[in-house]
């Protein structure tokens, strides 16, 4: 079976990340259980990797020069402390 990329799921290329996501995950049963997000932004107070183990991670507004409403946006992503601990253990 040939691997399918998000760009070959449709004749027209997707325009947004949401379009790509909806082409890959066409039903709730296919949704990933968790997503590991890595950021190159410097937010740590140490010289190593920092891992959030919060069940409700806070928003970081690490940009400037945008309309005020952009700093009021909230995305209620759920954290997974058990998974975060496992990732930390594997990286240690």
N, CA, C and O atoms as a GROMACS GRO file, in nm:
protein
  368
    1UNK      N    1   0.084  -0.118   0.000
    1UNK     CA    2   0.000   0.000   0.000
    1UNK      C    3   0.088   0.124   0.000
    1UNK      O    4   0.183   0.134   0.078
    2UNK      N    5   0.057   0.216  -0.086
    2UNK     CA    6   0.135   0.339  -0.097
    2UNK      C    7   0.097   0.436   0.014
    2UNK      O    8  -0.022   0.455   0.042
    3UNK      N    9   0.196   0.497   0.076
    3UNK     CA   10   0.169   0.597   0.181
    3UNK      C   11   0.102   0.718   0.119
    3UNK      O   12   0.135   0.758   0.007
    4UNK      N   13   0.008   0.775   0.192
    4UNK     CA   14  -0.065   0.892   0.144
    4UNK      C   15  -0.026   1.012   0.227
    4UNK      O   16  -0.032   1.008   0.350
    5UNK      N   17   0.014   1.118   0.161
    5UNK     CA   18   0.043   1.241   0.233
    5UNK      C   19  -0.081   1.328   0.232
    5UNK      O   20  -0.173   1.307   0.154
    6UNK      N   21  -0.082   1.426   0.319
    6UNK     CA   22  -0.196   1.517   0.327
    6UNK      C   23  -0.216   1.590   0.195
    6UNK      O   24  -0.329   1.626   0.160
    7UNK      N   25  -0.108   1.613   0.122
    7UNK     CA   26  -0.119   1.688  -0.002
    7UNK      C   27  -0.176   1.606  -0.116
    7UNK      O   28  -0.220   1.663  -0.216
    8UNK      N   29  -0.176   1.472  -0.104
    8UNK     CA   30  -0.231   1.390  -0.211
    8UNK      C   31  -0.370   1.340  -0.179
    8UNK      O   32  -0.426   1.261  -0.256
    9UNK      N   33  -0.427   1.382  -0.069
    9UNK     CA   34  -0.562   1.340  -0.030
    9UNK      C   35  -0.668   1.411  -0.113
    9UNK      O   36  -0.784   1.370  -0.111
   10UNK      N   37  -0.633   1.511  -0.184
   10UNK     CA   38  -0.727   1.590  -0.262
   10UNK      C   39  -0.657   1.640  -0.387
   10UNK      O   40  -0.534   1.650  -0.390
   11UNK      N   41  -0.733   1.671  -0.488
   11UNK     CA   42  -0.673   1.725  -0.611
   11UNK      C   43  -0.626   1.868  -0.591
   11UNK      O   44  -0.527   1.910  -0.650
   12UNK      N   45  -0.699   1.943  -0.508
   12UNK     CA   46  -0.659   2.079  -0.476
   12UNK      C   47  -0.576   2.076  -0.348
   12UNK      O   48  -0.617   2.013  -0.251
   13UNK      N   49  -0.462   2.143  -0.345
   13UNK     CA   50  -0.383   2.145  -0.221
   13UNK      C   51  -0.461   2.210  -0.108
   13UNK      O   52  -0.531   2.309  -0.131
   14UNK      N   53  -0.451   2.158   0.015
   14UNK     CA   54  -0.518   2.220   0.129
   14UNK      C   55  -0.465   2.361   0.152
   14UNK      O   56  -0.349   2.390   0.124
   15UNK      N   57  -0.551   2.448   0.202
   15UNK     CA   58  -0.512   2.586   0.222
   15UNK      C   59  -0.471   2.616   0.364
   15UNK      O   60  -0.396   2.711   0.388
   16UNK      N   61  -0.517   2.539   0.458
   16UNK     CA   62  -0.485   2.567   0.598
   16UNK      C   63  -0.450   2.438   0.670
   16UNK      O   64  -0.472   2.328   0.619
   17UNK      N   65  -0.393   2.453   0.790
   17UNK     CA   66  -0.363   2.335   0.872
   17UNK      C   67  -0.491   2.258   0.902
   17UNK      O   68  -0.491   2.135   0.903
   18UNK      N   69  -0.601   2.330   0.926
   18UNK     CA   70  -0.729   2.264   0.955
   18UNK      C   71  -0.773   2.179   0.836
   18UNK      O   72  -0.827   2.070   0.855
   19UNK      N   73  -0.752   2.228   0.714
   19UNK     CA   74  -0.786   2.150   0.594
   19UNK      C   75  -0.707   2.020   0.590
   19UNK      O   76  -0.762   1.914   0.563
   20UNK      N   77  -0.577   2.030   0.617
   20UNK     CA   78  -0.491   1.911   0.618
   20UNK      C   79  -0.538   1.814   0.726
   20UNK      O   80  -0.554   1.695   0.700
   21UNK      N   81  -0.561   1.864   0.846
   21UNK     CA   82  -0.603   1.781   0.959
   21UNK      C   83  -0.734   1.709   0.926
   21UNK      O   84  -0.747   1.590   0.952
   22UNK      N   85  -0.830   1.780   0.869
   22UNK     CA   86  -0.960   1.721   0.836
   22UNK      C   87  -0.951   1.617   0.725
   22UNK      O   88  -1.033   1.526   0.720
   23UNK      N   89  -0.852   1.629   0.637
   23UNK     CA   90  -0.833   1.528   0.533
   23UNK      C   91  -0.772   1.400   0.592
   23UNK      O   92  -0.806   1.290   0.549
   24UNK      N   93  -0.683   1.416   0.688
   24UNK     CA   94  -0.617   1.300   0.749
   24UNK      C   95  -0.709   1.229   0.847
   24UNK      O   96  -0.718   1.106   0.846
   25UNK      N   97  -0.778   1.306   0.930
   25UNK     CA   98  -0.865   1.250   1.035
   25UNK      C   99  -1.010   1.277   0.999
   25UNK      O  100  -1.066   1.381   1.035
   26UNK      N  101  -1.070   1.183   0.926
   26UNK     CA  102  -1.206   1.204   0.876
   26UNK      C  103  -1.314   1.165   0.976
   26UNK      O  104  -1.432   1.191   0.953
   27UNK      N  105  -1.276   1.102   1.087
   27UNK     CA  106  -1.375   1.069   1.190
   27UNK      C  107  -1.309   1.081   1.327
   27UNK      O  108  -1.187   1.079   1.340
   28UNK      N  109  -1.393   1.095   1.430
   28UNK     CA  110  -1.341   1.108   1.566
   28UNK      C  111  -1.260   0.985   1.608
   28UNK      O  112  -1.168   0.996   1.688
   29UNK      N  113  -1.295   0.868   1.554
   29UNK     CA  114  -1.224   0.745   1.590
   29UNK      C  115  -1.079   0.749   1.546
   29UNK      O  116  -0.995   0.678   1.603
   30UNK      N  117  -1.047   0.830   1.446
   30UNK     CA  118  -0.911   0.838   1.395
   30UNK      C  119  -0.826   0.944   1.465
   30UNK      O  120  -0.705   0.950   1.444
   31UNK      N  121  -0.887   1.026   1.546
   31UNK     CA  122  -0.814   1.137   1.608
   31UNK      C  123  -0.701   1.086   1.697
   31UNK      O  124  -0.716   0.984   1.764
   32UNK      N  125  -0.588   1.154   1.697
   32UNK     CA  126  -0.479   1.114   1.786
   32UNK      C  127  -0.519   1.134   1.932
   32UNK      O  128  -0.596   1.224   1.964
   33UNK      N  129  -0.465   1.050   2.020
   33UNK     CA  130  -0.495   1.063   2.163
   33UNK      C  131  -0.422   1.182   2.224
   33UNK      O  132  -0.472   1.244   2.318
   34UNK      N  133  -0.307   1.214   2.170
   34UNK     CA  134  -0.229   1.328   2.221
   34UNK      C  135  -0.134   1.373   2.111
   34UNK      O  136  -0.102   1.298   2.019
   35UNK      N  137  -0.090   1.495   2.123
   35UNK     CA  138   0.005   1.553   2.029
   35UNK      C  139   0.123   1.606   2.109
   35UNK      O  140   0.104   1.686   2.202
   36UNK      N  141   0.242   1.564   2.075
   36UNK     CA  142   0.362   1.614   2.141
   36UNK      C  143   0.406   1.739   2.066
   36UNK      O  144   0.439   1.733   1.948
   37UNK      N  145   0.406   1.850   2.135
   37UNK     CA  146   0.439   1.979   2.074
   37UNK      C  147   0.575   2.024   2.124
   37UNK      O  148   0.598   2.032   2.245
   38UNK      N  149   0.664   2.052   2.033
   38UNK     CA  150   0.797   2.102   2.066
   38UNK      C  151   0.809   2.246   2.018
   38UNK      O  152   0.770   2.277   1.905
   39UNK      N  153   0.860   2.331   2.102
   39UNK     CA  154   0.874   2.472   2.067
   39UNK      C  155   1.020   2.513   2.075
   39UNK      O  156   1.091   2.476   2.168
   40UNK      N  157   1.062   2.590   1.979
   40UNK     CA  158   1.199   2.641   1.980
   40UNK      C  159   1.208   2.773   2.055
   40UNK      O  160   1.314   2.834   2.062
   41UNK      N  161   1.098   2.817   2.110
   41UNK     CA  162   1.097   2.943   2.184
   41UNK      C  163   1.165   2.926   2.319
   41UNK      O  164   1.152   2.823   2.385
   42UNK      N  165   1.237   3.026   2.358
   42UNK     CA  166   1.307   3.022   2.486
   42UNK      C  167   1.211   3.070   2.594
   42UNK      O  168   1.178   3.188   2.602
   43UNK      N  169   1.166   2.976   2.676
   43UNK     CA  170   1.075   3.008   2.785
   43UNK      C  171   1.127   2.952   2.917
   43UNK      O  172   1.072   2.981   3.023
   44UNK      N  173   1.232   2.874   2.910
   44UNK     CA  174   1.282   2.805   3.027
   44UNK      C  175   1.369   2.896   3.114
   44UNK      O  176   1.429   2.993   3.066
   45UNK      N  177   1.372   2.862   3.239
   45UNK     CA  178   1.459   2.933   3.334
   45UNK      C  179   1.582   2.849   3.364
   45UNK      O  180   1.655   2.875   3.460
   46UNK      N  181   1.605   2.748   3.281
   46UNK     CA  182   1.720   2.661   3.300
   46UNK      C  183   1.796   2.651   3.168
   46UNK      O  184   1.759   2.715   3.070
   47UNK      N  185   1.901   2.574   3.167
   47UNK     CA  186   1.982   2.556   3.046
   47UNK      C  187   1.948   2.428   2.972
   47UNK      O  188   2.026   2.382   2.889
   48UNK      N  189   1.834   2.369   3.001
   48UNK     CA  190   1.797   2.244   2.937
   48UNK      C  191   1.657   2.249   2.881
   48UNK      O  192   1.602   2.356   2.854
   49UNK      N  193   1.600   2.133   2.865
   49UNK     CA  194   1.464   2.120   2.815
   49UNK      C  195   1.367   2.135   2.931
   49UNK      O  196   1.389   2.080   3.039
   50UNK      N  197   1.261   2.207   2.908
   50UNK     CA  198   1.156   2.221   3.008
   50UNK      C  199   1.030   2.158   2.954
   50UNK      O  200   0.991   2.184   2.840
   51UNK      N  201   0.964   2.075   3.034
   51UNK     CA  202   0.844   2.005   2.992
   51UNK      C  203   0.729   2.045   3.083
   51UNK      O  204   0.739   2.035   3.205
   52UNK      N  205   0.620   2.090   3.022
   52UNK     CA  206   0.502   2.125   3.100
   52UNK      C  207   0.428   1.998   3.139
   52UNK      O  208   0.397   1.915   3.053
   53UNK      N  209   0.401   1.983   3.266
   53UNK     CA  210   0.326   1.867   3.315
   53UNK      C  211   0.188   1.909   3.363
   53UNK      O  212   0.125   1.838   3.441
   54UNK      N  213   0.143   2.023   3.317
   54UNK     CA  214   0.014   2.076   3.359
   54UNK      C  215  -0.101   2.006   3.286
   54UNK      O  216  -0.090   1.974   3.167
   55UNK      N  217  -0.210   1.982   3.357
   55UNK     CA  218  -0.330   1.926   3.294
   55UNK      C  219  -0.403   2.034   3.214
   55UNK      O  220  -0.485   2.002   3.128
   56UNK      N  221  -0.373   2.160   3.243
   56UNK     CA  222  -0.434   2.273   3.172
   56UNK      C  223  -0.326   2.377   3.144
   56UNK      O  224  -0.317   2.477   3.216
   57UNK      N  225  -0.243   2.355   3.041
   57UNK     CA  226  -0.132   2.447   3.013
   57UNK      C  227  -0.181   2.589   2.986
   57UNK      O  228  -0.284   2.610   2.923
   58UNK      N  229  -0.104   2.685   3.034
   58UNK     CA  230  -0.139   2.825   3.011
   58UNK      C  231  -0.096   2.869   2.872
   58UNK      O  232  -0.012   2.805   2.808
   59UNK      N  233  -0.153   2.978   2.827
   59UNK     CA  234  -0.118   3.036   2.697
   59UNK      C  235   0.007   3.121   2.712
   59UNK      O  236   0.027   3.188   2.813
   60UNK      N  237   0.092   3.118   2.609
   60UNK     CA  238   0.207   3.207   2.602
   60UNK      C  239   0.185   3.300   2.484
   60UNK      O  240   0.168   3.255   2.370
   61UNK      N  241   0.184   3.427   2.510
   61UNK     CA  242   0.169   3.526   2.404
   61UNK      C  243   0.308   3.586   2.379
   61UNK      O  244   0.337   3.697   2.423
   62UNK      N  245   0.391   3.511   2.308
   62UNK     CA  246   0.530   3.551   2.289
   62UNK      C  247   0.551   3.620   2.155
   62UNK      O  248   0.644   3.590   2.080
   63UNK      N  249   0.462   3.713   2.127
   63UNK     CA  250   0.473   3.792   2.006
   63UNK      C  251   0.428   3.934   2.038
   63UNK      O  252   0.372   3.959   2.145
   64UNK      N  253   0.454   4.025   1.949
   64UNK     CA  254   0.413   4.164   1.975
   64UNK      C  255   0.377   4.232   1.844
   64UNK      O  256   0.409   4.185   1.735
   65UNK      N  257   0.309   4.345   1.858
   65UNK     CA  258   0.275   4.424   1.741
   65UNK      C  259   0.145   4.386   1.673
   65UNK      O  260   0.117   4.434   1.563
   66UNK      N  261   0.065   4.301   1.735
   66UNK     CA  262  -0.061   4.259   1.676
   66UNK      C  263  -0.177   4.330   1.745
   66UNK      O  264  -0.158   4.386   1.853
   67UNK      N  265  -0.297   4.328   1.686
   67UNK     CA  266  -0.412   4.390   1.751
   67UNK      C  267  -0.438   4.329   1.889
   67UNK      O  268  -0.409   4.211   1.912
   68UNK      N  269  -0.491   4.408   1.980
   68UNK     CA  270  -0.514   4.365   2.119
   68UNK      C  271  -0.593   4.235   2.127
   68UNK      O  272  -0.568   4.153   2.215
   69UNK      N  273  -0.688   4.216   2.037
   69UNK     CA  274  -0.771   4.096   2.042
   69UNK      C  275  -0.687   3.968   2.028
   69UNK      O  276  -0.726   3.863   2.080
   70UNK      N  277  -0.573   3.976   1.960
   70UNK     CA  278  -0.490   3.856   1.943
   70UNK      C  279  -0.427   3.810   2.074
   70UNK      O  280  -0.385   3.695   2.086
   71UNK      N  281  -0.420   3.898   2.172
   71UNK     CA  282  -0.363   3.862   2.302
   71UNK      C  283  -0.471   3.815   2.399
   71UNK      O  284  -0.443   3.782   2.514
   72UNK      N  285  -0.594   3.812   2.352
   72UNK     CA  286  -0.705   3.765   2.434
   72UNK      C  287  -0.752   3.627   2.390
   72UNK      O  288  -0.838   3.566   2.454
   73UNK      N  289  -0.696   3.576   2.280
   73UNK     CA  290  -0.734   3.445   2.230
   73UNK      C  291  -0.694   3.338   2.330
   73UNK      O  292  -0.587   3.344   2.390
   74UNK      N  293  -0.782   3.240   2.348
   74UNK     CA  294  -0.755   3.130   2.440
   74UNK      C  295  -0.782   2.999   2.367
   74UNK      O  296  -0.887   2.982   2.305
   75UNK      N  297  -0.688   2.908   2.375
   75UNK     CA  298  -0.706   2.774   2.322
   75UNK      C  299  -0.695   2.680   2.440
   75UNK      O  300  -0.587   2.664   2.498
   76UNK      N  301  -0.803   2.617   2.477
   76UNK     CA  302  -0.807   2.534   2.596
   76UNK      C  303  -0.752   2.394   2.575
   76UNK      O  304  -0.823   2.295   2.597
   77UNK      N  305  -0.628   2.385   2.534
   77UNK     CA  306  -0.566   2.254   2.514
   77UNK      C  307  -0.554   2.181   2.647
   77UNK      O  308  -0.525   2.242   2.750
   78UNK      N  309  -0.576   2.052   2.644
   78UNK     CA  310  -0.563   1.971   2.764
   78UNK      C  311  -0.423   1.911   2.768
   78UNK      O  312  -0.374   1.858   2.668
   79UNK      N  313  -0.361   1.919   2.882
   79UNK     CA  314  -0.231   1.856   2.900
   79UNK      C  315  -0.248   1.714   2.950
   79UNK      O  316  -0.357   1.675   2.993
   80UNK      N  317  -0.143   1.636   2.945
   80UNK     CA  318  -0.144   1.498   2.992
   80UNK      C  319  -0.022   1.479   3.081
   80UNK      O  320   0.085   1.440   3.033
   81UNK      N  321  -0.037   1.505   3.212
   81UNK     CA  322   0.078   1.497   3.304
   81UNK      C  323   0.148   1.361   3.302
   81UNK      O  324   0.271   1.356   3.313
   82UNK      N  325   0.074   1.252   3.287
   82UNK     CA  326   0.136   1.119   3.284
   82UNK      C  327   0.223   1.104   3.161
   82UNK      O  328   0.335   1.054   3.169
   83UNK      N  329   0.173   1.146   3.046
   83UNK     CA  330   0.250   1.140   2.923
   83UNK      C  331   0.372   1.231   2.930
   83UNK      O  332   0.481   1.194   2.887
   84UNK      N  333   0.354   1.351   2.986
   84UNK     CA  334   0.466   1.445   3.000
   84UNK      C  335   0.576   1.385   3.087
   84UNK      O  336   0.695   1.402   3.058
   85UNK      N  337   0.537   1.317   3.193
   85UNK     CA  338   0.636   1.252   3.280
   85UNK      C  339   0.710   1.143   3.204
   85UNK      O  340   0.831   1.128   3.219
   86UNK      N  341   0.638   1.067   3.122
   86UNK     CA  342   0.702   0.961   3.042
   86UNK      C  343   0.802   1.021   2.943
   86UNK      O  344   0.913   0.969   2.928
   87UNK      N  345   0.764   1.128   2.876
   87UNK     CA  346   0.855   1.195   2.782
   87UNK      C  347   0.979   1.244   2.856
   87UNK      O  348   1.091   1.226   2.809
   88UNK      N  349   0.958   1.305   2.972
   88UNK     CA  350   1.069   1.354   3.054
   88UNK      C  351   1.163   1.239   3.092
   88UNK      O  352   1.285   1.253   3.083
   89UNK      N  353   1.105   1.127   3.134
   89UNK     CA  354   1.187   1.011   3.172
   89UNK      C  355   1.268   0.959   3.053
   89UNK      O  356   1.384   0.923   3.069
   90UNK      N  357   1.207   0.956   2.936
   90UNK     CA  358   1.277   0.906   2.817
   90UNK      C  359   1.389   0.999   2.773
   90UNK      O  360   1.490   0.954   2.718
   91UNK      N  361   1.372   1.129   2.796
   91UNK     CA  362   1.475   1.226   2.756
   91UNK      C  363   1.584   1.243   2.861
   91UNK      O  364   1.690   1.299   2.831
   92UNK      N  365   1.560   1.196   2.980
   92UNK     CA  366   1.658   1.214   3.089
   92UNK      C  367   1.770   1.112   3.079
   92UNK      O  368   1.861   1.112   3.162
   0.00000   0.00000   0.00000
